[in-house]
Amino acid sequence: MKTIITSIITTMLTAALFGQSQLNFVEKVIQANFGGACTIASADFDGDSDLDIVATSFNDGYISWLENDGQQNFTEHKIVTNFNEATVVDVAKIDDDEDFDLIATAQADNKISWFENDGSGNFLEHIITNSFQSAGFVYARDQHRGIDLDINGDGHTDFIATGTEPGDKISWFENDGNQNFTEHLLKENWYWVRRASAFDIDKDGDMDIFAGGKAGDLIWFENDGSNNFTENVIISDWGWLNAVLAEDIDKDGFIDLVATTVVVNEVAWFKNDGNQNFTKYVIKDNYDGAFGLLVEDIDIDNDLDIIATAWIGGFGSIFENDGNQNFSEYVFCDTGNELLHLFTTDIDKDGDLDILGACYDESLPELRLWEIHLIQAP
């Protein structure tokens, strides 16, 4: 059943100065009353060259994609309605064709499924497993670099999954090329693992994996080239880690890490000295419930900026990098109650990245869009 969704302009945020540019933000509510909005992502699902949106409803147990008419007016299509505690959805080309498919978790069902797109936005569910206890997070695509995850280098899209309590583990799933997936356990009895990522951090040609848990351990799982992984603890007792991303923040040719921790309430980056020795630099402390995390050159000045959410405080912030890793905070949202997840894409195709957000708050569950308009200063 289709529902026409009117994009409501809620506020025009004051322009923020970023170096020699200005960022104007236009905030819109894409969908109100989206019960327990948990994650949000974007791709062109129906082949019309307009970027659509997909999101999960944790409380009501459904996944929807929202069709963009090209003017940022959206029509909702429910993909699945009995996906209990729909938690995380990621967008990737799972079957190696040209259409973007989905992979998602249903926490209460202990289920991970991928949804095959026929190219017109019709999705067929394929259950990968219904015994992944408390299935929480899945990661199948490096959105910043625009590449699907291939852990073993065989040309097929693999994915990482984590289980929250009482699942408490992290695994990667190997795709044989026919979308038959084999689970490979990386670590178990690791309390409440959250959002993981992957990149070849030691430049040996093999994909490594990074993740953190509630006990505060940030771990680099080093791949030996034969898909055997060695645990390297980068930091321990650092609150409840939520998200970890691998990026070259200081542009020295070595891949650094960026992470958020909910209990310590910090956003930080970890400088790699080239030998995988890491030094922590705090970008923001007292960031009330530091949770969501993205790394993008949001102001198009060739430096990587940090975008984060303060889940408890209801904030969304851009931390602008001046090129010397001095970060200035700009709050683009101060009403995002339980703003859990962010996603960047050029939704209006004007050359600037826009920000999508999922606000979980039971009293005001919403999917939001912040259209960014970059203005070059004279």
Salt bridges, closest charged atoms under 4 A:
GLU27 OE2 - ARG368 NH1 3.27
ASP50 OD1 - LYS349 NZ 3.08
GLU67 OE1 - HIS77 NE2 2.74
GLU76 OE2 - LYS78 NZ 3.36
ASP96 OD2 - HIS156 ND1 2.95
GLU98 OE1 - LYS93 NZ 3.58
GLU116 OE1 - HIS126 NE2 2.73
GLU125 OE2 - LYS111 NZ 3.13
ASP142 OD2 - ARG145 NH1 2.58
ASP148 OD1 - ARG141 NH1 2.58
GLU174 OE1 - HIS184 NE2 2.76
GLU183 OE2 - LYS169 NZ 2.93
GLU231 OE1 - LYS187 NZ 3.25
GLU247 OE1 - HIS144 NE2 3.71
GLU247 OE1 - ARG145 NH2 3.19
ASP250 OD2 - LYS271 NZ 2.41
ASP252 OD2 - LYS271 NZ 3.16
GLU266 OE1 - LYS280 NZ 3.11
GLU296 OE1 - HIS144 ND1 2.91
ASP303 OD1 - LYS251 NZ 3.08
GLU329 OE1 - LYS284 NZ 2.95
ASP350 OD2 - HIS373 ND1 3.27
GLU366 OE1 - ARG368 NE 2.78
GLU371 OE2 - LYS28 NZ 2.95
GLU371 OE1 - HIS373 NE2 3.57
